[in-house]
Amino acid sequence: MAKIAVRQLPEIPAEPAVVLSDERPSRGVLTRRAFADSAPIQLRMHIMPGDAMIRWENSARGHLAYIWSGSVRAGARKLGAGSVLLIEHRASAEIKAEKEGAEILVFNVNPDSEPVPERAGGRVHVLSAGQEPRVERMRGNESVGAALFADSRCPTCELWLHENSFHAPGYPVHPHYHSEDEVILVTAGEIVLGHRRYGRGTAIAVEREAVYSFHAGQNGLRFINFRAGRPSYARAGDEHPVDELAFYTELARPDYQDV
């Protein structure tokens, strides 16, 4: 049976530098792990003191890092809060926290998952905060905005990260499902699931084909949403999903810079 799991990152104990086969934080980095190692999509928050580093070496399935707070450097580029670093499968990269430190969200597909990505991989992209394609009124709806950080159209990788913002208090999203496993991370406002409210820092893992619904809290809602590949969407009871990218035709492709 498909499942939904909810974790609140600020409440998860931070562990000393979690070392993975293809991701190695330096000494002093603390990590909050949102989901079990066996989860289809893994999410970690790395808490980096000033000058701390994280190195990805020959990334197994690709990593996508979202700068939650503070700033880091990737090569010569400074990336502040809201920026994205996309390390494709078979690629290597390194970031270093600026003096004030940083908190980094890292999404990746379980490295033991199948199949291995078919595209070539091997590249590292950055998208600085404010450079992502964005619209405040999605498809003419004044209550919904959107942004694209990664849209699966890259010729060498398939990772996806979008943002939705719901400006109207209580705005409902009706029961629906997707073709891909996903992780939603609340960045502002509240998401209401059933009778429970969850605020900034809440991570929600939704297995593919799990039917779910939610609505925005009284102060609205904004979240980012990670998938391993280009997803489809369908309302509950509809057996014919549609390409989710069709909802974002107003937005240009993210203009990455390689490092």
C-alpha positions in Angstrom: 0.0 0.0 0.0 1.3 3.4 -0.9 2.2 5.6 2.1 2.8 9.1 3.2 5.3 10.0 5.9 5.6 13.4 7.7 8.8 14.5 9.6 9.5 17.9 11.1 13.2 18.7 10.4 13.6 21.1 13.4 12.6 18.3 15.8 15.0 15.7 14.4 18.1 15.3 16.5 21.3 16.4 14.6 24.0 13.8 14.3 27.7 14.3 13.9 28.8 14.3 10.2 26.9 11.6 8.5 29.2 10.0 5.9 27.8 8.3 2.8 29.7 6.6 0.0 29.2 9.5 -2.4 28.7 12.4 0.1 31.2 13.4 2.7 30.8 16.3 5.1 33.8 17.7 6.8 34.3 17.6 10.6 31.9 19.8 12.5 29.0 19.4 10.1 25.8 18.1 11.8 23.0 16.3 9.9 19.3 15.8 10.4 18.1 12.8 8.4 14.4 13.1 7.5 13.6 9.5 6.4 15.0 6.0 6.7 17.9 5.0 4.6 15.6 2.6 2.7 13.2 5.4 1.6 12.9 5.9 -2.2 13.9 9.5 -1.8 16.4 10.6 0.9 16.5 14.0 2.4 19.1 15.5 4.8 19.7 18.9 6.3 23.4 19.6 6.8 24.2 22.2 9.4 27.5 23.7 8.3 29.6 26.0 10.5 31.8 28.6 8.8 34.4 27.2 6.4 33.0 23.6 6.7 32.8 21.6 3.5 30.8 18.9 1.8 32.2 16.8 -1.0 30.2 14.7 -3.5 32.3 12.1 -5.3 30.9 10.3 -8.4 27.3 10.8 -7.3 25.4 7.5 -7.7 21.9 8.8 -8.7 22.4 12.6 -8.5 22.0 15.0 -5.6 20.1 18.3 -5.5 21.2 20.7 -2.8 18.9 23.6 -1.8 20.4 26.4 0.3 18.1 26.7 3.3 19.9 29.5 5.1 23.3 31.2 5.0 25.5 30.9 2.0 28.1 28.6 0.4 30.7 28.7 -2.4 30.7 26.3 -5.3 33.9 27.0 -7.1 34.0 30.8 -7.6 30.2 31.1 -7.2 28.5 32.3 -4.0 25.1 30.7 -3.5 22.7 32.3 -0.9 19.5 31.0 0.6 17.1 29.8 -2.1 19.9 28.8 -4.5 20.2 25.3 -6.0 23.3 23.1 -6.7 22.5 20.1 -8.9 25.1 17.4 -8.9 24.2 15.0 -11.7 24.9 11.2 -11.4 28.5 10.4 -12.2 29.5 14.0 -11.2 31.6 15.3 -8.4 31.4 18.7 -6.6 32.4 20.5 -3.4 30.9 23.4 -1.5 32.3 25.5 1.4 30.2 27.4 3.9 30.8 31.1 4.1 31.9 32.6 7.5 28.3 32.8 8.8 27.7 29.1 8.1 24.9 27.5 6.2 22.1 25.0 6.3 21.8 22.8 3.2 18.9 20.6 2.2 20.1 17.6 0.1 17.7 15.5 -1.9 18.7 12.3 -3.7 17.2 9.1 -5.0 18.1 6.1 -2.9 21.4 5.0 -4.3 20.3 1.3 -4.3 17.3 2.1 -6.5 16.8 0.8 -10.0 17.1 1.6 -12.8 20.3 3.7 -13.2 19.6 7.0 -15.0 19.9 6.6 -18.8 21.1 10.1 -19.5 24.8 10.8 -19.5 25.2 12.7 -16.2 28.6 14.0 -15.2 27.8 17.8 -15.0 27.2 20.2 -12.0 24.7 23.0 -12.4 24.0 26.0 -10.2 20.9 28.3 -10.2 21.3 31.3 -8.0 18.4 32.6 -5.9 16.2 34.9 -8.0 17.3 33.3 -11.3 14.7 30.6 -11.3 11.7 31.0 -13.7 8.8 32.2 -11.6 5.2 33.3 -12.0 3.0 34.8 -9.2 -0.3 33.8 -10.9 -0.1 30.3 -12.3 -2.3 29.9 -15.4 -4.3 33.0 -14.4 -5.1 31.8 -10.9 -4.4 34.7 -8.6 -4.2 32.4 -5.6 -1.4 30.1 -6.9 2.2 30.9 -7.8 5.0 28.6 -9.1 8.7 28.4 -9.8 10.9 25.8 -11.5 14.4 25.0 -10.3 14.9 21.7 -12.3 12.3 20.4 -14.8 13.7 17.1 -16.1 14.4 18.6 -19.5 18.1 18.8 -19.0 19.8 16.7 -21.7 22.1 15.0 -19.1 19.9 14.5 -16.1 16.2 14.1 -15.1 15.9 15.6 -11.6 12.9 17.8 -10.8 12.4 20.5 -8.2 9.5 23.0 -8.3 7.9 25.5 -5.9 4.3 26.2 -5.4 2.9 29.1 -3.4 -0.7 29.4 -2.3 -1.6 33.0 -1.4 -5.2 32.5 -0.3 -5.9 31.3 3.3 -7.3 27.8 3.2 -6.7 27.3 -0.5 -7.6 23.6 -1.2 -5.7 21.1 -3.3 -8.1 18.3 -4.1 -7.3 14.5 -3.9 -4.8 13.6 -6.5 -1.8 11.4 -7.2 1.5 11.5 -9.1 3.6 9.0 -11.1 6.8 9.6 -9.2 7.8 9.3 -5.5 8.1 12.8 -4.1 9.3 14.8 -1.1 7.5 18.1 -0.2 9.3 20.6 2.0 7.4 23.5 3.5 9.3 26.7 3.2 6.7 29.2 4.5 3.2 29.3 6.0 1.4 26.0 6.9 0.2 22.9 5.1 -2.9 21.3 6.5 -3.2 17.5 6.2 -6.4 16.2 7.6 -6.8 18.0 10.9 -3.1 18.6 11.5 -1.1 21.7 10.6 2.6 21.7 9.7 4.8 24.7 9.3 8.2 25.6 7.9 10.7 22.8 7.9 8.1 20.0 7.6 9.1 17.2 5.1 6.4 15.0 3.6 7.3 11.9 1.6 4.6 10.7 -0.7 5.0 7.4 -2.6 4.0 7.3 -6.2 0.3 6.7 -6.9 -0.6 7.6 -3.3 -3.8 9.7 -3.3 -3.6 12.7 -1.0 -5.0 16.2 -0.6 -4.2 19.3 1.5 -5.0 22.9 2.0 -3.1 26.1 2.9 -3.1 27.5 6.4 -4.4 30.9 7.4 -1.1 32.6 6.3 -0.9 30.7 3.0 1.6 28.1 2.1 4.8 27.7 0.1 6.8 24.5 -0.5 9.4 23.0 -2.7 8.8 19.6 -4.3 11.5 17.1 -5.4 11.1 14.1 -7.8 13.7 11.9 -9.4 12.1 12.3 -12.9 9.5 14.1 -14.9 6.1 13.4 -13.1 2.5 13.0 -14.2 -0.5 14.2 -12.3 -4.1 12.9 -12.0 -7.1 13.6 -9.9 -8.3 10.8 -7.7 -10.3 8.3 -9.7 -8.8 9.4 -13.0 -6.9 6.6 -14.7 -5.3 8.9 -17.3 -2.5 11.0 -15.8 -1.2 14.0 -17.7 2.3 15.3 -18.0 2.8 17.7 -15.0 5.1 19.9 -17.1 1.9 21.0 -18.9 1.0 23.1 -15.9 4.2 25.0 -16.1 4.2 26.1 -19.8 4.3 29.8 -18.7 7.7 29.2 -17.2 11.0 29.1 -19.2 13.5 26.3 -18.7 15.8 27.0 -15.7 19.0 28.8 -17.0 21.7 26.8 -15.2 25.3 27.8 -15.0 27.8 24.9 -14.9 30.7 24.8 -12.4 
